[in-house]
Amino acid sequence: MMRYPTLDITPLKALAKMFLGKEELGPSERQDVESHRVDRGSGDTMDLRRLEEQVKEMKSLHRELLDDPDYELEQPAFGITKDLDRIEGRLSELLHKGLKASGMPDEALDDKDFWQYLVMKYFWWLVVWRHHTVQPDNRKQFKEGGKYLRYLNHEKKEVSVLARMYIRAGLALDEDGSYELAWRGRAATDLWQSHLIPVDTGYTPVLVRAILRRQASQPLSTTQLRECAKDISKSNTNVVPTRWTDEDADEYVDHHWAMHL
């Protein structure tokens, strides 16, 4: 057992209203978060210094990727834009490593108040960048059940920014210790948030990695991918993918992929 920090939803809502319009939190705002911190568990307290170091690395990498043309998309309706999802995938590796190095206890992983503490103390800047609704002109959207509170709380793991990033990195991590599959595919928001993290497929990393490999090498359209993912999820109830090798998973996914090309 280990003690870990949490932040209840009530102070989160109040703090978020105070921080609205800020792109980054300063020492005084972070102290405001800390004043509402409540530790849970028993034993030694979780050491977040390793995570704090990774946050610095995440910010540095984030700045680099924003200037990297390899992380751009050409979209008919919008022209050249940043591939926000792919950048999120790169940053997820550092988040995952930082939390693992901090000795995050298993019970914290399933405690939504733990994720709420982290996002408000260390990652407000990330939510502001990733979801532009956290801006002054959208103040009216911040209310009970408002449009962007969902990115800060942990009600849905596929929507909560930190939780989905941590899960994403864990699913992409292969036996060689590489996280590359977390960002290999382009414009993959729908793939991750609709078809991998929230459904049963997301609990079998070997199958997720096979889907990611195939989508990176032979991408399906959004509609094709949606139908293929449904087929895989349905047939997944009749197999035991947790015992598969990468080769087994690739063969299984290739079979379904071919039917939707």
Order of alpha helices (4+ residues) and beta strands (2+ residues): beta-alpha-alpha-beta-alpha-beta-beta-alpha-alpha-alpha-alpha-alpha-alpha-alpha-alpha-alpha
